[in-house]
């Protein structure tokens, strides 16, 4: 899904987005190439975090051992696109291994803890947290009454679709409930089946469903805290503190006041907060523009314009010695096969004649024995 969003973003590189914020400011943000690459290269799924009590565990070895175990014991091709180590939230002598999967099938497979081994490379591990179910495993149920009991709806839904994990009532920008429900599945097949039918039956009521589209991720520079550029390509000389918003030459020597102030809207929150009105406005406007574009299909279409007629050949025929030799050898092989078939037919006829002779001989011997006994 992120790849589709990125492809659409590339068509808007020269466009700008203007939105009115609550404080009356007008924000002008240009969609850059860096934002496009960010959408293309970020992992589509949250990582599975494994916490080990031994600090000598490595991410690559853990991923390799897990892939081999699942392949040999469960007969499933696990597709891991990346892995890394982290000690940010770990105690002493602990390490977290983050595993990123490539597709929704691998993600759904790892959601089931029964598919995991008891230990990896002889080391015990725990799950400090579980990744949230992505939009690739979610659908939207439309026109669900606001008076309906969500708990009862969830129970009826899980009885009909066992892989349905969570049911969430969506809200509008004013945080008011709307008639849309987000349903998260743990099975790719069951979710795709529902989308193909475009209907879902819950408690004898049929609801329309459609694919859930995740929000586009907004790239915020970790150096200047601006929307758009990567840190290594940022043109600002000084660094900006994400908490207080003060610009300084060396962020490591900066003495932060720890009073949050956003450089985008001036409110009391960090500058990289995704709930910032500026960031939310940018994301909303970007989503509206993306939805207004004609949909792009990943399926190939046989368009005649994509396959123009080739120019006429300069020669009527092309001599190819290699092709002629191959054809001659094929003719020889064909003759040998035909001759072999003839020999097999001859042997079959002789075998049939011999079997008939033996049957007549046995019958003659039986009649001869009966005559002897009669005498």
PyMOL commands that set and color helices and strands:
alter all, ss='L'
color gray80, all
select helices_A, chain A and resi 2-12+33-41+59-73+104-111+113-115+135-137+150-160+188-197+231-233+251-253+277-292+304-306+321-374
alter helices_A, ss='H'
color red, helices_A
select strands_A, chain A and resi 16-20+26-30+48-52+80-86+95-101+125-126+138-142+164-171+177-185+199-202+205-211+239-240+247-248
alter strands_A, ss='S'
color yellow, strands_A
deselect
rebuild
show_as cartoon
